[in-house]
Amino acid sequence: MSEVKMMAKKDVPAEEPCKYPREELLANTEALFNCKPEVLLAALTGDARTVYTVAEASGLIDNFNQRSVI
């Protein structure tokens, strides 16, 4: 009779997404987010962070674009 050994899964930490400095995101805005650098700059205004993931920056751009103009 063959034995089946159950191996415990190793705890592998989830890989964190890369964070990029504001300047690097601004330099690549059109390629990453399909918008002008001015839009990203306006979306990041007022945010104290200096590094962002691409998803975080994209979320800030989406939020900025959905704001109503008074």
mmCIF file of the N, C-alpha and C atoms, coordinates in Angstrom:
data_MODEL
# 
_entry.id   MODEL 
# 
loop_
_atom_site.group_PDB 
_atom_site.id 
_atom_site.type_symbol 
_atom_site.label_atom_id 
_atom_site.label_alt_id 
_atom_site.label_comp_id 
_atom_site.label_asym_id 
_atom_site.label_entity_id 
_atom_site.label_seq_id 
_atom_site.pdbx_PDB_ins_code 
_atom_site.Cartn_x 
_atom_site.Cartn_y 
_atom_site.Cartn_z 
_atom_site.occupancy 
_atom_site.B_iso_or_equiv 
_atom_site.pdbx_formal_charge 
_atom_site.auth_seq_id 
_atom_site.auth_comp_id 
_atom_site.auth_asym_id 
_atom_site.auth_atom_id 
_atom_site.pdbx_PDB_model_num 
ATOM 1   N N  . MET A 1 1  ? 0.840   -1.166 0.000   1.00 0.00 ? 1  MET A N  1 
ATOM 2   C CA . MET A 1 1  ? 0.000   0.000  0.000   1.00 0.00 ? 1  MET A CA 1 
ATOM 3   C C  . MET A 1 1  ? 0.892   1.239  0.000   1.00 0.00 ? 1  MET A C  1 
ATOM 4   N N  . SER A 1 2  ? 0.602   2.168  -0.839  1.00 0.00 ? 2  SER A N  1 
ATOM 5   C CA . SER A 1 2  ? 1.430   3.369  -0.888  1.00 0.00 ? 2  SER A CA 1 
ATOM 6   C C  . SER A 1 2  ? 0.866   4.425  0.056   1.00 0.00 ? 2  SER A C  1 
ATOM 7   N N  . GLU A 1 3  ? 1.780   5.131  0.636   1.00 0.00 ? 3  GLU A N  1 
ATOM 8   C CA . GLU A 1 3  ? 1.366   6.185  1.558   1.00 0.00 ? 3  GLU A CA 1 
ATOM 9   C C  . GLU A 1 3  ? 1.329   7.511  0.811   1.00 0.00 ? 3  GLU A C  1 
ATOM 10  N N  . VAL A 1 4  ? 0.323   8.260  1.094   1.00 0.00 ? 4  VAL A N  1 
ATOM 11  C CA . VAL A 1 4  ? 0.217   9.596  0.526   1.00 0.00 ? 4  VAL A CA 1 
ATOM 12  C C  . VAL A 1 4  ? 0.552   10.569 1.637   1.00 0.00 ? 4  VAL A C  1 
ATOM 13  N N  . LYS A 1 5  ? 1.598   11.305 1.409   1.00 0.00 ? 5  LYS A N  1 
ATOM 14  C CA . LYS A 1 5  ? 2.004   12.262 2.429   1.00 0.00 ? 5  LYS A CA 1 
ATOM 15  C C  . LYS A 1 5  ? 1.439   13.625 2.068   1.00 0.00 ? 5  LYS A C  1 
ATOM 16  N N  . MET A 1 6  ? 0.823   14.222 3.029   1.00 0.00 ? 6  MET A N  1 
ATOM 17  C CA . MET A 1 6  ? 0.281   15.563 2.843   1.00 0.00 ? 6  MET A CA 1 
ATOM 18  C C  . MET A 1 6  ? 1.339   16.551 3.309   1.00 0.00 ? 6  MET A C  1 
ATOM 19  N N  . MET A 1 7  ? 1.749   17.374 2.416   1.00 0.00 ? 7  MET A N  1 
ATOM 20  C CA . MET A 1 7  ? 2.732   18.384 2.782   1.00 0.00 ? 7  MET A CA 1 
ATOM 21  C C  . MET A 1 7  ? 1.995   19.659 3.147   1.00 0.00 ? 7  MET A C  1 
ATOM 22  N N  . ALA A 1 8  ? 2.414   20.244 4.230   1.00 0.00 ? 8  ALA A N  1 
ATOM 23  C CA . ALA A 1 8  ? 1.802   21.501 4.656   1.00 0.00 ? 8  ALA A CA 1 
ATOM 24  C C  . ALA A 1 8  ? 2.225   22.606 3.703   1.00 0.00 ? 8  ALA A C  1 
ATOM 25  N N  . LYS A 1 9  ? 1.272   23.469 3.406   1.00 0.00 ? 9  LYS A N  1 
ATOM 26  C CA . LYS A 1 9  ? 1.601   24.603 2.555   1.00 0.00 ? 9  LYS A CA 1 
ATOM 27  C C  . LYS A 1 9  ? 2.464   25.559 3.348   1.00 0.00 ? 9  LYS A C  1 
ATOM 28  N N  . LYS A 1 10 ? 3.493   26.021 2.710   1.00 0.00 ? 10 LYS A N  1 
ATOM 29  C CA . LYS A 1 10 ? 4.353   26.998 3.364   1.00 0.00 ? 10 LYS A CA 1 
ATOM 30  C C  . LYS A 1 10 ? 3.652   28.341 3.348   1.00 0.00 ? 10 LYS A C  1 
ATOM 31  N N  . ASP A 1 11 ? 3.815   29.058 4.426   1.00 0.00 ? 11 ASP A N  1 
ATOM 32  C CA . ASP A 1 11 ? 3.241   30.394 4.482   1.00 0.00 ? 11 ASP A CA 1 
ATOM 33  C C  . ASP A 1 11 ? 4.088   31.321 3.630   1.00 0.00 ? 11 ASP A C  1 
ATOM 34  N N  . VAL A 1 12 ? 3.554   31.631 2.481   1.00 0.00 ? 12 VAL A N  1 
ATOM 35  C CA . VAL A 1 12 ? 4.241   32.526 1.562   1.00 0.00 ? 12 VAL A CA 1 
ATOM 36  C C  . VAL A 1 12 ? 3.538   33.874 1.655   1.00 0.00 ? 12 VAL A C  1 
ATOM 37  N N  . PRO A 1 13 ? 4.273   34.899 2.044   1.00 0.00 ? 13 PRO A N  1 
ATOM 38  C CA . PRO A 1 13 ? 3.618   36.200 2.157   1.00 0.00 ? 13 PRO A CA 1 
ATOM 39  C C  . PRO A 1 13 ? 3.149   36.694 0.792   1.00 0.00 ? 13 PRO A C  1 
ATOM 40  N N  . ALA A 1 14 ? 2.005   37.347 0.798   1.00 0.00 ? 14 ALA A N  1 
ATOM 41  C CA . ALA A 1 14 ? 1.478   37.899 -0.451  1.00 0.00 ? 14 ALA A CA 1 
ATOM 42  C C  . ALA A 1 14 ? 2.424   38.980 -0.949  1.00 0.00 ? 14 ALA A C  1 
ATOM 43  N N  . GLU A 1 15 ? 2.658   38.955 -2.230  1.00 0.00 ? 15 GLU A N  1 
ATOM 44  C CA . GLU A 1 15 ? 3.580   39.916 -2.818  1.00 0.00 ? 15 GLU A CA 1 
ATOM 45  C C  . GLU A 1 15 ? 2.908   41.280 -2.892  1.00 0.00 ? 15 GLU A C  1 
ATOM 46  N N  . GLU A 1 16 ? 3.548   42.278 -2.315  1.00 0.00 ? 16 GLU A N  1 
ATOM 47  C CA . GLU A 1 16 ? 2.996   43.628 -2.340  1.00 0.00 ? 16 GLU A CA 1 
ATOM 48  C C  . GLU A 1 16 ? 3.291   44.272 -3.686  1.00 0.00 ? 16 GLU A C  1 
ATOM 49  N N  . PRO A 1 17 ? 2.329   45.036 -4.194  1.00 0.00 ? 17 PRO A N  1 
ATOM 50  C CA . PRO A 1 17 ? 2.579   45.723 -5.463  1.00 0.00 ? 17 PRO A CA 1 
ATOM 51  C C  . PRO A 1 17 ? 3.677   46.771 -5.309  1.00 0.00 ? 17 PRO A C  1 
ATOM 52  N N  . CYS A 1 18 ? 4.366   47.033 -6.373  1.00 0.00 ? 18 CYS A N  1 
ATOM 53  C CA . CYS A 1 18 ? 5.448   48.021 -6.354  1.00 0.00 ? 18 CYS A CA 1 
ATOM 54  C C  . CYS A 1 18 ? 4.881   49.417 -6.177  1.00 0.00 ? 18 CYS A C  1 
ATOM 55  N N  . LYS A 1 19 ? 5.605   50.219 -5.430  1.00 0.00 ? 19 LYS A N  1 
ATOM 56  C CA . LYS A 1 19 ? 5.228   51.620 -5.248  1.00 0.00 ? 19 LYS A CA 1 
ATOM 57  C C  . LYS A 1 19 ? 6.242   52.476 -5.981  1.00 0.00 ? 19 LYS A C  1 
ATOM 58  N N  . TYR A 1 20 ? 5.728   53.528 -6.606  1.00 0.00 ? 20 TYR A N  1 
ATOM 59  C CA . TYR A 1 20 ? 6.566   54.400 -7.413  1.00 0.00 ? 20 TYR A CA 1 
ATOM 60  C C  . TYR A 1 20 ? 6.472   55.830 -6.901  1.00 0.00 ? 20 TYR A C  1 
ATOM 61  N N  . PRO A 1 21 ? 7.572   56.569 -6.981  1.00 0.00 ? 21 PRO A N  1 
ATOM 62  C CA . PRO A 1 21 ? 7.516   57.973 -6.574  1.00 0.00 ? 21 PRO A CA 1 
ATOM 63  C C  . PRO A 1 21 ? 6.636   58.779 -7.527  1.00 0.00 ? 21 PRO A C  1 
ATOM 64  N N  . ARG A 1 22 ? 6.105   59.823 -7.012  1.00 0.00 ? 22 ARG A N  1 
ATOM 65  C CA . ARG A 1 22 ? 5.209   60.715 -7.754  1.00 0.00 ? 22 ARG A CA 1 
ATOM 66  C C  . ARG A 1 22 ? 5.828   61.152 -9.084  1.00 0.00 ? 22 ARG A C  1 
ATOM 67  N N  . GLU A 1 23 ? 7.117   61.490 -9.069  1.00 0.00 ? 23 GLU A N  1 
ATOM 68  C CA . GLU A 1 23 ? 7.794   61.979 -10.274 1.00 0.00 ? 23 GLU A CA 1 
ATOM 69  C C  . GLU A 1 23 ? 7.841   60.922 -11.371 1.00 0.00 ? 23 GLU A C  1 
ATOM 70  N N  . GLU A 1 24 ? 8.057   59.669 -10.980 1.00 0.00 ? 24 GLU A N  1 
ATOM 71  C CA . GLU A 1 24 ? 8.126   58.592 -11.970 1.00 0.00 ? 24 GLU A CA 1 
ATOM 72  C C  . GLU A 1 24 ? 6.752   58.341 -12.599 1.00 0.00 ? 24 GLU A C  1 
ATOM 73  N N  . LEU A 1 25 ? 5.712   58.412 -11.790 1.00 0.00 ? 25 LEU A N  1 
ATOM 74  C CA . LEU A 1 25 ? 4.359   58.256 -12.329 1.00 0.00 ? 25 LEU A CA 1 
ATOM 75  C C  . LEU A 1 25 ? 4.013   59.405 -13.270 1.00 0.00 ? 25 LEU A C  1 
ATOM 76  N N  . LEU A 1 26 ? 4.422   60.617 -12.900 1.00 0.00 ? 26 LEU A N  1 
ATOM 77  C CA . LEU A 1 26 ? 4.158   61.776 -13.761 1.00 0.00 ? 26 LEU A CA 1 
ATOM 78  C C  . LEU A 1 26 ? 4.885   61.656 -15.099 1.00 0.00 ? 26 LEU A C  1 
ATOM 79  N N  . ALA A 1 27 ? 6.087   61.101 -15.073 1.00 0.00 ? 27 ALA A N  1 
ATOM 80  C CA . ALA A 1 27 ? 6.863   60.948 -16.303 1.00 0.00 ? 27 ALA A CA 1 
ATOM 81  C C  . ALA A 1 27 ? 6.240   59.915 -17.250 1.00 0.00 ? 27 ALA A C  1 
ATOM 82  N N  . ASN A 1 28 ? 5.446   58.997 -16.713 1.00 0.00 ? 28 ASN A N  1 
ATOM 83  C CA . ASN A 1 28 ? 4.862   57.922 -17.525 1.00 0.00 ? 28 ASN A CA 1 
ATOM 84  C C  . ASN A 1 28 ? 3.337   57.933 -17.507 1.00 0.00 ? 28 ASN A C  1 
ATOM 85  N N  . THR A 1 29 ? 2.754   59.072 -17.233 1.00 0.00 ? 29 THR A N  1 
ATOM 86  C CA . THR A 1 29 ? 1.304   59.168 -17.065 1.00 0.00 ? 29 THR A CA 1 
ATOM 87  C C  . THR A 1 29 ? 0.528   58.708 -18.291 1.00 0.00 ? 29 THR A C  1 
ATOM 88  N N  . GLU A 1 30 ? 0.914   59.170 -19.464 1.00 0.00 ? 30 GLU A N  1 
ATOM 89  C CA . GLU A 1 30 ? 0.140   58.843 -20.665 1.00 0.00 ? 30 GLU A CA 1 
ATOM 90  C C  . GLU A 1 30 ? 0.169   57.349 -20.967 1.00 0.00 ? 30 GLU A C  1 
ATOM 91  N N  . ALA A 1 31 ? 1.288   56.702 -20.730 1.00 0.00 ? 31 ALA A N  1 
ATOM 92  C CA . ALA A 1 31 ? 1.395   55.265 -20.992 1.00 0.00 ? 31 ALA A CA 1 
ATOM 93  C C  . ALA A 1 31 ? 0.639   54.444 -19.947 1.00 0.00 ? 31 ALA A C  1 
ATOM 94  N N  . LEU A 1 32 ? 0.685   54.879 -18.693 1.00 0.00 ? 32 LEU A N  1 
ATOM 95  C CA . LEU A 1 32 ? 0.060   54.110 -17.613 1.00 0.00 ? 32 LEU A CA 1 
ATOM 96  C C  . LEU A 1 32 ? -1.436  54.362 -17.472 1.00 0.00 ? 32 LEU A C  1 
ATOM 97  N N  . PHE A 1 33 ? -1.838  55.624 -17.592 1.00 0.00 ? 33 PHE A N  1 
ATOM 98  C CA . PHE A 1 33 ? -3.211  56.000 -17.244 1.00 0.00 ? 33 PHE A CA 1 
ATOM 99  C C  . PHE A 1 33 ? -4.014  56.579 -18.406 1.00 0.00 ? 33 PHE A C  1 
ATOM 100 N N  . ASN A 1 34 ? -3.383  56.749 -19.551 1.00 0.00 ? 34 ASN A N  1 
ATOM 101 C CA . ASN A 1 34 ? -4.057  57.288 -20.732 1.00 0.00 ? 34 ASN A CA 1 
ATOM 102 C C  . ASN A 1 34 ? -4.681  58.660 -20.453 1.00 0.00 ? 34 ASN A C  1 
ATOM 103 N N  . CYS A 1 35 ? -3.924  59.508 -19.780 1.00 0.00 ? 35 CYS A N  1 
ATOM 104 C CA . CYS A 1 35 ? -4.361  60.885 -19.535 1.00 0.00 ? 35 CYS A CA 1 
ATOM 105 C C  . CYS A 1 35 ? -3.127  61.779 -19.494 1.00 0.00 ? 35 CYS A C  1 
ATOM 106 N N  . LYS A 1 36 ? -3.353  63.062 -19.451 1.00 0.00 ? 36 LYS A N  1 
ATOM 107 C CA . LYS A 1 36 ? -2.255  64.027 -19.409 1.00 0.00 ? 36 LYS A CA 1 
ATOM 108 C C  . LYS A 1 36 ? -1.645  64.067 -18.008 1.00 0.00 ? 36 LYS A C  1 
ATOM 109 N N  . PRO A 1 37 ? -0.359  64.392 -17.903 1.00 0.00 ? 37 PRO A N  1 
ATOM 110 C CA . PRO A 1 37 ? 0.282   64.503 -16.590 1.00 0.00 ? 37 PRO A CA 1 
ATOM 111 C C  . PRO A 1 37 ? -0.395  65.527 -15.679 1.00 0.00 ? 37 PRO A C  1 
ATOM 112 N N  . GLU A 1 38 ? -1.003  66.551 -16.276 1.00 0.00 ? 38 GLU A N  1 
ATOM 113 C CA . GLU A 1 38 ? -1.685  67.568 -15.483 1.00 0.00 ? 38 GLU A CA 1 
ATOM 114 C C  . GLU A 1 38 ? -2.852  66.978 -14.701 1.00 0.00 ? 38 GLU A C  1 
ATOM 115 N N  . VAL A 1 39 ? -3.520  65.979 -15.281 1.00 0.00 ? 39 VAL A N  1 
ATOM 116 C CA . VAL A 1 39 ? -4.644  65.333 -14.601 1.00 0.00 ? 39 VAL A CA 1 
ATOM 117 C C  . VAL A 1 39 ? -4.136  64.567 -13.382 1.00 0.00 ? 39 VAL A C  1 
ATOM 118 N N  . LEU A 1 40 ? -3.049  63.831 -13.550 1.00 0.00 ? 40 LEU A N  1 
ATOM 119 C CA . LEU A 1 40 ? -2.472  63.107 -12.419 1.00 0.00 ? 40 LEU A CA 1 
ATOM 120 C C  . LEU A 1 40 ? -2.000  64.080 -11.351 1.00 0.00 ? 40 LEU A C  1 
ATOM 121 N N  . LEU A 1 41 ? -1.358  65.136 -11.755 1.00 0.00 ? 41 LEU A N  1 
ATOM 122 C CA . LEU A 1 41 ? -0.870  66.128 -10.801 1.00 0.00 ? 41 LEU A CA 1 
ATOM 123 C C  . LEU A 1 41 ? -2.029  66.717 -10.000 1.00 0.00 ? 41 LEU A C  1 
ATOM 124 N N  . ALA A 1 42 ? -3.122  67.036 -10.673 1.00 0.00 ? 42 ALA A N  1 
ATOM 125 C CA . ALA A 1 42 ? -4.294  67.568 -9.975  1.00 0.00 ? 42 ALA A CA 1 
ATOM 126 C C  . ALA A 1 42 ? -4.904  66.519 -9.047  1.00 0.00 ? 42 ALA A C  1 
ATOM 127 N N  . ALA A 1 43 ? -4.923  65.256 -9.477  1.00 0.00 ? 43 ALA A N  1 
ATOM 128 C CA . ALA A 1 43 ? -5.491  64.189 -8.654  1.00 0.00 ? 43 ALA A CA 1 
ATOM 129 C C  . ALA A 1 43 ? -4.659  63.942 -7.398  1.00 0.00 ? 43 ALA A C  1 
ATOM 130 N N  . LEU A 1 44 ? -3.345  64.147 -7.495  1.00 0.00 ? 44 LEU A N  1 
ATOM 131 C CA . LEU A 1 44 ? -2.465  63.913 -6.348  1.00 0.00 ? 44 LEU A CA 1 
ATOM 132 C C  . LEU A 1 44 ? -2.369  65.113 -5.418  1.00 0.00 ? 44 LEU A C  1 
ATOM 133 N N  . THR A 1 45 ? -2.880  66.259 -5.854  1.00 0.00 ? 45 THR A N  1 
ATOM 134 C CA . THR A 1 45 ? -2.808  67.463 -5.036  1.00 0.00 ? 45 THR A CA 1 
ATOM 135 C C  . THR A 1 45 ? -3.576  67.247 -3.734  1.00 0.00 ? 45 THR A C  1 
ATOM 136 N N  . GLY A 1 46 ? -2.939  67.593 -2.647  1.00 0.00 ? 46 GLY A N  1 
ATOM 137 C CA . GLY A 1 46 ? -3.565  67.447 -1.335  1.00 0.00 ? 46 GLY A CA 1 
ATOM 138 C C  . GLY A 1 46 ? -3.292  66.111 -0.675  1.00 0.00 ? 46 GLY A C  1 
ATOM 139 N N  . ASP A 1 47 ? -2.685  65.181 -1.384  1.00 0.00 ? 47 ASP A N  1 
ATOM 140 C CA . ASP A 1 47 ? -2.340  63.877 -0.812  1.00 0.00 ? 47 ASP A CA 1 
ATOM 141 C C  . ASP A 1 47 ? -0.905  63.950 -0.322  1.00 0.00 ? 47 ASP A C  1 
ATOM 142 N N  . ALA A 1 48 ? -0.695  63.652 0.943   1.00 0.00 ? 48 ALA A N  1 
ATOM 143 C CA . ALA A 1 48 ? 0.623   63.813 1.560   1.00 0.00 ? 48 ALA A CA 1 
ATOM 144 C C  . ALA A 1 48 ? 1.609   62.711 1.175   1.00 0.00 ? 48 ALA A C  1 
ATOM 145 N N  . ARG A 1 49 ? 1.118   61.620 0.615   1.00 0.00 ? 49 ARG A N  1 
ATOM 146 C CA . ARG A 1 49 ? 2.022   60.518 0.268   1.00 0.00 ? 49 ARG A CA 1 
ATOM 147 C C  . ARG A 1 49 ? 2.966   60.925 -0.852  1.00 0.00 ? 49 ARG A C  1 
ATOM 148 N N  . THR A 1 50 ? 4.110   60.277 -0.883  1.00 0.00 ? 50 THR A N  1 
ATOM 149 C CA . THR A 1 50 ? 5.085   60.556 -1.941  1.00 0.00 ? 50 THR A CA 1 
ATOM 150 C C  . THR A 1 50 ? 5.269   59.364 -2.872  1.00 0.00 ? 50 THR A C  1 
ATOM 151 N N  . VAL A 1 51 ? 4.796   58.184 -2.470  1.00 0.00 ? 51 VAL A N  1 
ATOM 152 C CA . VAL A 1 51 ? 4.882   56.988 -3.313  1.00 0.00 ? 51 VAL A CA 1 
ATOM 153 C C  . VAL A 1 51 ? 3.500   56.351 -3.418  1.00 0.00 ? 51 VAL A C  1 
ATOM 154 N N  . TYR A 1 52 ? 3.219   55.780 -4.595  1.00 0.00 ? 52 TYR A N  1 
ATOM 155 C CA . TYR A 1 52 ? 1.908   55.207 -4.881  1.00 0.00 ? 52 TYR A CA 1 
ATOM 156 C C  . TYR A 1 52 ? 2.080   53.933 -5.696  1.00 0.00 ? 52 TYR A C  1 
ATOM 157 N N  . THR A 1 53 ? 1.125   53.030 -5.565  1.00 0.00 ? 53 THR A N  1 
ATOM 158 C CA . THR A 1 53 ? 1.052   51.923 -6.514  1.00 0.00 ? 53 THR A CA 1 
ATOM 159 C C  . THR A 1 53 ? 0.315   52.450 -7.741  1.00 0.00 ? 53 THR A C  1 
ATOM 160 N N  . VAL A 1 54 ? 0.411   51.732 -8.836  1.00 0.00 ? 54 VAL A N  1 
ATOM 161 C CA . VAL A 1 54 ? -0.291  52.144 -10.049 1.00 0.00 ? 54 VAL A CA 1 
ATOM 162 C C  . VAL A 1 54 ? -1.803  52.126 -9.789  1.00 0.00 ? 54 VAL A C  1 
ATOM 163 N N  . ALA A 1 55 ? -2.278  51.135 -9.038  1.00 0.00 ? 55 ALA A N  1 
ATOM 164 C CA . ALA A 1 55 ? -3.711  51.044 -8.737  1.00 0.00 ? 55 ALA A CA 1 
ATOM 165 C C  . ALA A 1 55 ? -4.175  52.213 -7.875  1.00 0.00 ? 55 ALA A C  1 
ATOM 166 N N  . GLU A 1 56 ? -3.364  52.614 -6.903  1.00 0.00 ? 56 GLU A N  1 
ATOM 167 C CA . GLU A 1 56 ? -3.729  53.753 -6.053  1.00 0.00 ? 56 GLU A CA 1 
ATOM 168 C C  . GLU A 1 56 ? -3.824  55.030 -6.878  1.00 0.00 ? 56 GLU A C  1 
ATOM 169 N N  . ALA A 1 57 ? -2.834  55.259 -7.717  1.00 0.00 ? 57 ALA A N  1 
ATOM 170 C CA . ALA A 1 57 ? -2.836  56.460 -8.554  1.00 0.00 ? 57 ALA A CA 1 
ATOM 171 C C  . ALA A 1 57 ? -4.013  56.437 -9.527  1.00 0.00 ? 57 ALA A C  1 
ATOM 172 N N  . SER A 1 58 ? -4.307  55.284 -10.081 1.00 0.00 ? 58 SER A N  1 
ATOM 173 C CA . SER A 1 58 ? -5.439  55.158 -10.996 1.00 0.00 ? 58 SER A CA 1 
ATOM 174 C C  . SER A 1 58 ? -6.749  55.463 -10.275 1.00 0.00 ? 58 SER A C  1 
ATOM 175 N N  . GLY A 1 59 ? -6.879  54.995 -9.050  1.00 0.00 ? 59 GLY A N  1 
ATOM 176 C CA . GLY A 1 59 ? -8.073  55.278 -8.257  1.00 0.00 ? 59 GLY A CA 1 
ATOM 177 C C  . GLY A 1 59 ? -8.221  56.760 -7.963  1.00 0.00 ? 59 GLY A C  1 
ATOM 178 N N  . LEU A 1 60 ? -7.106  57.427 -7.682  1.00 0.00 ? 60 LEU A N  1 
ATOM 179 C CA . LEU A 1 60 ? -7.149  58.867 -7.431  1.00 0.00 ? 60 LEU A CA 1 
ATOM 180 C C  . LEU A 1 60 ? -7.551  59.632 -8.692  1.00 0.00 ? 60 LEU A C  1 
ATOM 181 N N  . ILE A 1 61 ? -7.063  59.172 -9.841  1.00 0.00 ? 61 ILE A N  1 
ATOM 182 C CA . ILE A 1 61 ? -7.439  59.807 -11.111 1.00 0.00 ? 61 ILE A CA 1 
ATOM 183 C C  . ILE A 1 61 ? -8.932  59.621 -11.371 1.00 0.00 ? 61 ILE A C  1 
ATOM 184 N N  . ASP A 1 62 ? -9.432  58.405 -11.160 1.00 0.00 ? 62 ASP A N  1 
ATOM 185 C CA . ASP A 1 62 ? -10.860 58.144 -11.363 1.00 0.00 ? 62 ASP A CA 1 
ATOM 186 C C  . ASP A 1 62 ? -11.706 59.017 -10.445 1.00 0.00 ? 62 ASP A C  1 
ATOM 187 N N  . ASN A 1 63 ? -11.291 59.117 -9.184  1.00 0.00 ? 63 ASN A N  1 
ATOM 188 C CA . ASN A 1 63 ? -12.004 59.953 -8.219  1.00 0.00 ? 63 ASN A CA 1 
ATOM 189 C C  . ASN A 1 63 ? -11.986 61.414 -8.660  1.00 0.00 ? 63 ASN A C  1 
ATOM 190 N N  . PHE A 1 64 ? -10.837 61.876 -9.123  1.00 0.00 ? 64 PHE A N  1 
ATOM 191 C CA . PHE A 1 64 ? -10.712 63.255 -9.585  1.00 0.00 ? 64 PHE A CA 1 
ATOM 192 C C  . PHE A 1 64 ? -11.615 63.519 -10.789 1.00 0.00 ? 64 PHE A C  1 
ATOM 193 N N  . ASN A 1 65 ? -11.650 62.588 -11.725 1.00 0.00 ? 65 ASN A N  1 
ATOM 194 C CA . ASN A 1 65 ? -12.460 62.764 -12.934 1.00 0.00 ? 65 ASN A CA 1 
ATOM 195 C C  . ASN A 1 65 ? -13.961 62.740 -12.649 1.00 0.00 ? 65 ASN A C  1 
ATOM 196 N N  . GLN A 1 66 ? -14.370 62.123 -11.554 1.00 0.00 ? 66 GLN A N  1 
ATOM 197 C CA . GLN A 1 66 ? -15.789 62.035 -11.222 1.00 0.00 ? 66 GLN A CA 1 
ATOM 198 C C  . GLN A 1 66 ? -16.276 63.208 -10.376 1.00 0.00 ? 66 GLN A C  1 
ATOM 199 N N  . ARG A 1 67 ? -15.378 64.056 -9.925  1.00 0.00 ? 67 ARG A N  1 
ATOM 200 C CA . ARG A 1 67 ? -15.791 65.217 -9.134  1.00 0.00 ? 67 ARG A CA 1 
ATOM 201 C C  . ARG A 1 67 ? -16.586 66.177 -10.003 1.00 0.00 ? 67 ARG A C  1 
ATOM 202 N N  . SER A 1 68 ? -17.567 66.787 -9.367  1.00 0.00 ? 68 SER A N  1 
ATOM 203 C CA . SER A 1 68 ? -18.354 67.777 -10.113 1.00 0.00 ? 68 SER A CA 1 
ATOM 204 C C  . SER A 1 68 ? -17.699 69.147 -9.996  1.00 0.00 ? 68 SER A C  1 
ATOM 205 N N  . VAL A 1 69 ? -17.830 69.910 -11.036 1.00 0.00 ? 69 VAL A N  1 
ATOM 206 C CA . VAL A 1 69 ? -17.257 71.251 -11.076 1.00 0.00 ? 69 VAL A CA 1 
ATOM 207 C C  . VAL A 1 69 ? -18.329 72.235 -10.632 1.00 0.00 ? 69 VAL A C  1 
ATOM 208 N N  . ILE A 1 70 ? -17.962 73.091 -9.721  1.00 0.00 ? 70 ILE A N  1 
ATOM 209 C CA . ILE A 1 70 ? -18.938 74.059 -9.192  1.00 0.00 ? 70 ILE A CA 1 
ATOM 210 C C  . ILE A 1 70 ? -18.747 75.392 -9.869  1.00 0.00 ? 70 ILE A C  1 
# 
